[in-house]
Amino acid sequence: MPTIWLVQSTAEMIALQMHPGVLLSHRDAMLFDGRTKDYLSDLPTPQFVGDDPCDSYVVCGLAQGAFLLDSDVFFRDLALYYGVSVGTQVVEVRSDARELVLINAINFASVPTKRGVPCSLRGLTVPLFRIRGRNPTEIYCVTERIEGDRHGFKSVYEDAGLKGLNFQEVWTGEAQDINT
């Protein structure tokens, strides 16, 4: 049965921050709400809050609505790469300590046509998405869209041994209910 999950950060997530002057001059830069951010690689280097724990399998956070993965882990693990990059904006970002990739979900699921269903995924084949009519900084994923499917974001995240994200179940039901 397909399940829709809200992807959230946990206390394990490593925090990064931009210099306050950058945030004032680029107010929109750190608002991840489904719009592409083509200028991100041109911004100054984000800094780790505290020491870099050097654990490349912990997801990093810079702003609500996006997350960062270690570049080496992301590009080396093909299942993770394809389980994340299809239909998302992937921006390489250099921090003060290492290379990262920022993941920005830029596709929206449609408003549901059936009562009790959070969205319609008809025609949407991306691993990460947002839902129209909900907080645009929230990121969602779906598992078991097709029975036995292990290529969705949650599955490849878990198989890669990553930490720092939590998956809150939003809905479980029949495939035909979300594909209408």
VENCOR-V541340 format. One record per run of one state. SS is the DSSP state (hx for helix, st for strand, lp for the rest). FROM is the first residue (numbers start at 1). LEN is the number of residues. If there is no record, write none. Layout:
BEGIN
ss={SS | SS}
from={FROM | FROM}
len={LEN | LEN}
END
This chain:
BEGIN
ss={lp | st | lp | st | lp | hx | lp | hx | lp | st | lp | st | lp | st | lp | st | hx | lp | hx | lp | st | lp | st | lp | st | lp | st | lp | st | lp | st | lp | hx | lp | st | lp | st | lp | hx | lp}
from={1 | 2 | 10 | 14 | 18 | 20 | 26 | 40 | 43 | 47 | 49 | 58 | 59 | 60 | 62 | 67 | 71 | 77 | 78 | 86 | 88 | 95 | 99 | 106 | 108 | 111 | 120 | 121 | 129 | 132 | 139 | 144 | 153 | 160 | 163 | 164 | 165 | 174 | 175 | 179}
len={1 | 8 | 4 | 4 | 2 | 6 | 14 | 3 | 4 | 2 | 9 | 1 | 1 | 2 | 5 | 4 | 6 | 1 | 8 | 2 | 7 | 4 | 7 | 2 | 3 | 9 | 1 | 8 | 3 | 7 | 5 | 9 | 7 | 3 | 1 | 1 | 9 | 1 | 4 | 2}
END
